[in-house]
Amino acid sequence: MMPPNQIQVNNNIEWVNHHFNIKVPIAKRLRVHNENPTRASMSGMRATAARLQGIIADALQAGVQIRACGSRWSFSDIPAVRDGWIVETANLDWTFKVGSNDVDVNSATSVDDLYLVQCGTNISKINERLETKTRRRALRTSGASNGQTIAGAIGTGVHGSAIDVGAMESEVAGIQILTATQNLWIEPARAPVMTANFAAKLGATLVRDDAKFDAAIVSLGALGIVHSVMLRSTGRYLLNSSLLHIPYGQLQGALNMLDFRGSGLPDQTRRPYFFQVILDPNKMDIGYTTVRYKELCPPGYRPDYNLKSEAEPGTDLPRLIASAIKMFPDLRNTATSLLIQAELKVRSDRPHEWRLPGETYSFTSAREGIASSGFAVPIAQVTTALEIMRQAFLVHKSAPVVFTCRYAQKSPGMMAFTRYDPCCVIDIDGIDTPATRKLITLAGQRLEAAGMPFTQHWGKMHDLTKARVRRGYGGSVDRWNQVRKLLLPDAAERDAFSSPFLDSVGLNA
């Protein structure tokens, strides 16, 4: 019997994601809470884990598919399953410092670096809790906006914000996964971190296995419910952000090689910590370039957080512009210009402002009417890929979008889409219109036709098929499916943690 105080149940509802572009009828939504939300404890972690395992067992008995989600941040339907159960974990947001006795004597990671985070904690809160004056720690990387929960962010492979760091899952030292009958704490054998006694505090069994870890950190929700992760942090640092309008031709070396000589950046003698270029595909003459340099944080620095509330409705501007474009397609250039002017204005009021990562990448509220997709390509192919995508845009010139280039190192995740060493993620971002969706589809088709190696962001809009996933991931698909059978030996449970989408791309073999 489900405890009513810790599990809120809604039957036969329409499930809607954070950005309002996915609406799916489901049989049951279960919002899970810790017993005492304000008092984090290991006994409470064990109780919540048992509660989640009970839900999984109930789903198996009912013969339904089950998916877990956090803040419903994905643009894709990966967290949803029609007529199934969705377990919402956004209220599970405990965080813990660990004791030195819990760290394995052979660990190369110090106890000060480690931070245990429950699955539903969103990234903005992790930043805020780490970056306090007393703790003075920080994440090495995160998403561009930090409304995702940690389990959702790593589960879909959020691509990160630092050019010399992997995606967020690359900072995971250990991960707790729950099935109906198993509570596992999984670490890579190549990098042991925690003791078996620590795992036991979570009610878990310690598993050290490279393949299981590499499969689990980008699990796509298909290996069980992620209950907690151990993050590696670093000392606090400040980021100085600049936005510049640089001729596209001047950025070629930076885009294709991360070679910043002659690029027009503020300090071409230093390698930036963050580098992003936004281009209007209608006229790719200017690169709206954001660059961030890193410095040590003074001990007395006091952060000033201005995080937006998760409850904010967001702005209606994209939705209104999208509606106008549907009626008046010729407004595409005006609409895109409005977005660029609003979002990419050069700020001269505070040109030398230094901020912690948690202040820099703050929470952003929902934006109904927004579209976003992500294509990862090898770094040497960036301008070639951009030209292929621009040619696709010329077929759908009414699409109110921009192309955004961001960089990350190769992820250790077996099914991570940031799989090139290093890689650039080219996002198609803009207003959700029929032309935008057609462009996203055509861009993928044109990249395939050109023989361009690429993968697509699992949590954004995409047109993934079994053939495209096989083309992008090769033998990793088979290895991941093999590990999945080891972690979920019961075929019924594998099917329960699958979905029509996962079946369609060959990830329930």
N, C-alpha and C positions, 0 to 999 in steps of 0.2 A: 504494500500500500504506500503511495507516495505521500510524504509528510507535507501537508498543505502550507505550512509556514515557510518552508524552504524551496518549494517548487510551485510556481504559478502555472496553471495549465489552461490553455485556450483550445477548444476543439473546433475543427472545421472552419478555419479562417483563411483569409487571403494574406499570405506573407509578402511583405514589401521590403525591398532593400533600402539602404541609406540614401541612395541617389534617385529612388523612385522609378528606375527603368526596368526593374524585375518585379513581376507580380505573379505569385504562384499559389494555387489553392493547396493547402496542407491539411492533414488530418489532425495534427496536434502540434502546438507550440508549448515548449516547456522552458520557463525562465527559472534558472537555478540560482539559489542564494546560499551564501555561507550562513551557519547558524548564528554567529555573532559578527555582523559585518565590520564592526569597528575594532574588534580584538582578534588579530591574526594569531593563530597558534597551529602547531603541528597536529595536535589532536583534532582541531577543526579541519585541517587539510585532509586527514584520514577520513573524517566523517563525510566531507563533501565528495571525496573520491568514491566512497561506498555508495553515496546517493547517485552519483553519475553511473556507476556500474549497475545499480538497480534499474535505472532508466534503460540502459542498453539491454539488460536481460528482459525487461518488459517489452521492448520493441521486437526482440527476437521471438518472444512468445506470441506476439501479435502478428508476426510475419510482415512487418513493415520496414521500409528503409529509414535510416536515421542519419541526420547530418548535424554537426555542431557549427555554430557561428558565434561571433563576438559582437562587433558593432555594425554588422551588416554592410561593411564598407565596399565590398566587391561590386564592380560593374557587371560582372558575369553572374551566371546562375550557379556557380560552383558550390555555394553553401546551401542550396535549396534542392528539394526533391518533391515533385508533385505527388500529393496524396500520402506523403510520408510524415515523419516527425522531425522537427527542428528543435535542437537544444540550444537555447541562447545563454551564453556564459558571461555576458558583459558585466554582471554583478559580482563575478568572482575576481576580485582585484586586490588580494593580499600580496604583500611583498615582504621579503625577509633578508636580513643580513645572515651570513652563515658563520659558524664558529670554526676556529682553526682546527679543532679536533675532528671536524667533519670532512676536512680536506685530505685527500690521499697523500701520503708522504712522497709519492713519485710524481705528484702533479707539478707541471711547469707553470701553473697559474696560481697567483698568490690569493690568500683569503680576502684581501682588500678589494681585489678585482671582481669578486663573485657576488652575484645578486640574484636571489631566487624570486621569480615572478609568477604569480598565478595567471592562468590562461586569459582571463577577461580584462586584465589591466591594459588600458590603452597607452600608447607610446608617450603621449603628452604627460600623463601622470608618472610614468617611469622616469622621464626626464626630470620632472619637478622634484620627485623624491630622491633621486640620485644627486642632483645638483645643489642640495642644501649646503649651507655654510659649514655644518658639522660633518657631513659626509664627503663633500667635495669630489664627487665622481661624475662621469658622463658616459653616454653611449658614443661609440665611435661613428656610428652611422644610423640612419633611420629613413623613413619615407619623407617626401617633401612636405606633406601635411600629416599630422600625427593623431588622427582620429581612429586609426586601426587598433585593434587589440593585438597583443603580442602573439597569441596563437594564430590569429588570422593573418597577421603580417608575415610570419615565417611560413605558415602553411601554404601560402600562395606565392611566396618568394618575392616580397616587396624589394625593389631593386636598389634602395640605398641612396646615400647622398654624399659619398666621399670617393674620390677617384682612385685612391690607393687602398681601399677597403672593399671587401666583398659585400654582398647583400646582407640584410639583417640576420639571416640564419647563419652566416659565417661567424657571428659573435655568440652563438649558442654553444655552451660547454656540455650540457646534458639536458635531457628531455623526459618528461613523465607522460606515458601513454596508458590509457585505460581501455580495456575491453570488458566484456561481460564477466570474464573469469580471471583476467590478468591485470596486475598493476605493476608496470615496468618502469624502472629508471634506466634509460639507455644513454651510454657514453661511447665515444670511439675508443677502441682498444689502443689506438696510436697516441691518445692523449687522455689518460685517466685523470679524473678530477676529484670525485667525491668517494667517500667510503661506503661500504655496504651498510654500516650503521646509520649513515645519513639516509640512505634509501629506505631503510626500515622505519625511520621516523615518519616518512611519507606513506608507510604501509606498502612500499614497493620492493620489488626484487631488482638488484643491481644486474644489469646486462652490459657487458663491454664487448662491442662488436662493431667494426668499422662500417660494414655494409648496412646493418640495421640502423645505425645512427645516420648515415648518409641518406637513407631512404626516409627516415622519420622526420628530419628537420624541414623538409618540404613534402608533407604527407598528403596534401590536397584533401584532408579530412577523411582519408580512406583507410587509415591504419588503426583507427580507434579515436577516442577523444583525448586531445592533448590537455593535461590538467595543469602542468607547470613547466617552466623552462629555467635553466640556469644561464644567466647572461654574463659575459665578460664585459667589464667596464674599464674605463681608463681614467686618469686624472682629469680634473676639470680643465677645459680650454675655452678660449674665446674665438669667435669667428667675426671677421670684418667683411661685410657684404658690400659689393659694388655692382651696379647695373649700368652697362655701357651699350651704346649702339655702335657696332663695329661692322664695317663692310664685310660681306660674306666671303669675298675672295681673300681677305686678309686672315681669315680664320681656318684656312684649309689645313695647315700643319697641326693646329690645335685639335681640329675635329678628327683627323685621320691618324694622328700619332701622339696626341697629347704633348706636342712640342710647341711651347708657348713663345718661342722667339719670333719677334715680328708680328705678334698677334694683336697688339694694341691693348693688352691687359695692363692694369695699373702698375704691376711690378713684374717685369718679364724675367727678372733674375731669380724669382722664387717660384716653386711649384705650388699652385693653389691646392687647397683642401677640397674644394668643390668647384665644379665648372659645368655650366649649363648654357646652351644656346637655343633660342626660340626663333623660328623662321616662319614668315608668312609665305606659304607655297605659291600664292598668286604673284608674288614679286620677291624672289629670294635675293634681294640686294643687301639687306641689313640683317645682321645677327644680333638679336636682343640678348646680350651676354651677361649672365650673372656669374660672378667669381667671388669666392670666399677664401681668405687666408687665415691661417690658424696661429694663435699665440697662446702661451701659458696664461692661466687665469690667476690673478693676484689672490692671496689667501683671504683677504677681507672683502672680496667682491660679493655684493648682494644682488641676486637676480630679481628682476621685476617682471613677474609673469602676468600676462594679460590673456589667458586662455579663454577662448569662447566656450560657451556652454554647449554640451551635447544636445540640449533641448532646443537650441535656436533653429528656427525654420529655414534659415538661409535666405539668399537673395532670389527674387523672382526674375531678375534681369535676363539671365540666359533663356529661361522659359519663354518670356515675352518676346525676345529677339527671335527665338526659334519659331514661334507662332507667326511672327511677321514675315519671316523668310519663306515659310510654307505658302503664304499668300502672295508674297512679292519676292521671287527668287533673286531679282536684280539687287536686292539689298545686301547680298553676301559681303561685298567689300566694305560697306558701311558698318555692318555688324561686327566683322572681324576687327576693323579699325577701332570701333568703340571698345572692344575687349582689350586690345593691345594698349590703347590709351589709358584704360582703367587699371590694368594689371602691370604694365611694363613702362610706366613713366619713370624717367631718371629722377632720383631724389637728390636734391642738392641741399636740403635743410640739415641733414645729419650724415655727411659723407664719410665720417671716420668713426662711426658707431660700432662698438664691439659688443657682442652678445654671446651668451652661452648657447649651445645647440638647442636646448629646450625653449629658449626665448626666440631663437631664429626660426625653428620649425615648429610653430605653434599650432594649436588645434584649429582646423577650419570647419565651418559648419556645412551642412548639406546644401547642394546646389541642384535643384530639380531642373532638368533640361540640359544637363552637361553630358558630353560623351567623351570617352577616353579609351584608347587602346595602346598597347606597347609592343614594339618589335625589337628584339635584341639581335644585334649583328656584330661580327668581328670588327674591331676598331679600325683596321685598315680599309674596310669597305664602307665607311660611313658616308662619304660624299657620293659614292656610287649608288648606295641605297637611297639616299635623299633624292637623287635625280630620278630614280625609278619611281619613287613615291610621288614626286612632283608631276611626272608624266601621268600617273594615275589620277592625280588631282585635276589635271587639265580636262579629263573626261567628265569630272563632277565639280565644275568650277563654282557651283553655288554652295558647296560645303563650307560652312563658317568654322574653319579649323586653323590651327597652327601646328607645326612640327616642332617637337621639343627633344633635344639631345642631352642625355645625362649618362654618366659613366660609372662603372663599377668593375671590380676585379672578379675573376671567376669564382662562382659559389661552389662549396663542397657538396651541396645538395644534389642527390642523384637525379631528381626531376626539377631542379631549379632552372628557370628559363635564362638566367644570367650565366651561361655555360661557356662563354668564350673568354679568352685569357689575354688581355682584358676585353670587355665588351662595352658597346654603346647601346643604350636603349633609346630608340626613336619613338616617342609617343605621338600619336595623332590626338590632339586635344581640342575640344571646341564645343559647339552647340549640337545637341542631339536632333538632327533632322534626317529625313530619308536620304538626302545626298551624302551626309556624313557617314551613315552606315554603309552605303554603297561604296564610298571611297575606302573605308576600312577593309571591306571585302576585296575590292579590286587591288588595293596595295599588296595584300598577301598573295593574290594570284600573280601579279606582275613580278614580285620578288621570286616566287617559285619558278616562273617562266624564264627568268634571267639566270637561274641556277644559284641565286644568292643564298648562302647559309643564314638561317634565321630561326628564332623561336618567338613565341608570343606569351605575354604576361597572362598567367592563369586567371588572375582576378580582375582583368579588364575585358573590354569587348573584344571578341575574337571570332574566327571561323575555323576553329580547330577540328580536324578530322583525324581518323586513325592513320591515314597516310601521311598527313602533315606532322603529326607527333612522332611517328616512326622516322620520318626524314630528319626532324630536328634533333631527336634524342638517341637514335640508333639503338645499340645494345643496352643502353640504360633502361629502356622500357622493359626488356626481359629481366634484367637484374632486379629492377624495382618490383616487378610482379612476383619474382621468386622470393624476395625478402618478405613481401606481403603475405605470401602463403606460410612462411615461417612464423610471422607475428600473429596471423589469423589462420590457424590451421583448419578451422571449421568453415566449410564452404558457405553455409548459411550465414555466418557472421560476415564473411567477405561480401556477400551480396547485400547484407543489411547496411554496410558502410559504403556501398557503392551508390551510383545514381545513373540515370539514363545517359547523362553526359560522359561520365567516366567509362561506362560500357562502350559508348560510341567511339572513344579514342583509344581503346585497347588497354585500359588500366584496370581491368577486372578479369584478367586472364587466369 
